[in-house]
Amino acid sequence: MQIADWDIEIVDDGTTLLVMPNGELDVHTAPALSRALERCTSAHKVLIVDVSRISFIDSTGLKTLVTARDRVRERLLLAGENPVLDRLLELTGTAGLFTRSPS
């Protein structure tokens, strides 16, 4: 199924997995992001999710990020500024679960 206005770029050098979702992260697109995040193995030192191009996120998208964080723990880094995500993390009390970087 093709999702309009949704794309994920993945860069994997063997030690760093960079996942760059672009568009609305919701019940329809979260499974694709989940599959991309599951590519992180024990060989990866860091899993970076560039959240700067996420235009909307619902509870399913948040659950996908929390599940990835639970799986890889401190190796997960949410990079990029995103007021939409920041507000959701604040409202749900989950901001403290994630390491953030503005770039």
Solvent accessible surface area in square Angstrom, and as a share of the most:
residue,aa,sasa,rsa
1,M,194,0.87
2,Q,162,0.72
3,I,38,0.19
4,A,85,0.66
5,D,128,0.66
6,W,30,0.10
7,D,77,0.40
8,I,38,0.19
9,E,81,0.36
10,I,57,0.29
11,V,81,0.46
12,D,61,0.32
13,D,103,0.54
14,G,38,0.36
15,T,63,0.37
16,T,39,0.23
17,L,0,0.00
18,L,47,0.23
19,V,0,0.00
20,M,28,0.13
21,P,0,0.00
22,N,62,0.32
23,G,10,0.09
24,E,87,0.39
25,L,0,0.00
26,D,22,0.11
27,V,89,0.51
28,H,113,0.51
29,T,3,0.02
30,A,2,0.01
31,P,63,0.40
32,A,29,0.23
33,L,0,0.00
34,S,36,0.23
35,R,150,0.55
36,A,5,0.04
37,L,4,0.02
38,E,109,0.49
39,R,120,0.44
40,C,2,0.01
41,T,71,0.41
42,S,113,0.73
43,A,68,0.53
44,H,10,0.04
45,K,153,0.65
46,V,39,0.23
47,L,0,0.00
48,I,36,0.18
49,V,0,0.00
50,D,30,0.16
51,V,0,0.00
52,S,55,0.35
53,R,86,0.31
54,I,5,0.03
55,S,74,0.48
56,F,93,0.39
57,I,11,0.05
58,D,36,0.19
59,S,86,0.56
60,T,46,0.27
61,G,0,0.00
62,L,17,0.08
63,K,139,0.59
64,T,16,0.09
65,L,0,0.00
66,V,36,0.21
67,T,76,0.44
68,A,5,0.04
69,R,56,0.21
70,D,74,0.38
71,R,111,0.40
72,V,4,0.02
73,R,121,0.44
74,E,148,0.66
75,R,60,0.22
76,L,5,0.02
77,L,39,0.19
78,L,0,0.00
79,A,7,0.05
80,G,7,0.07
81,E,124,0.56
82,N,5,0.03
83,P,107,0.68
84,V,68,0.39
85,L,0,0.00
86,D,61,0.32
87,R,130,0.47
88,L,34,0.17
89,L,3,0.01
90,E,115,0.51
91,L,117,0.58
92,T,66,0.38
93,G,66,0.64
94,T,24,0.14
95,A,50,0.39
96,G,80,0.77
97,L,66,0.33
98,F,17,0.07
99,T,78,0.45
100,R,78,0.28
101,S,28,0.18
102,P,101,0.64
103,S,114,0.73
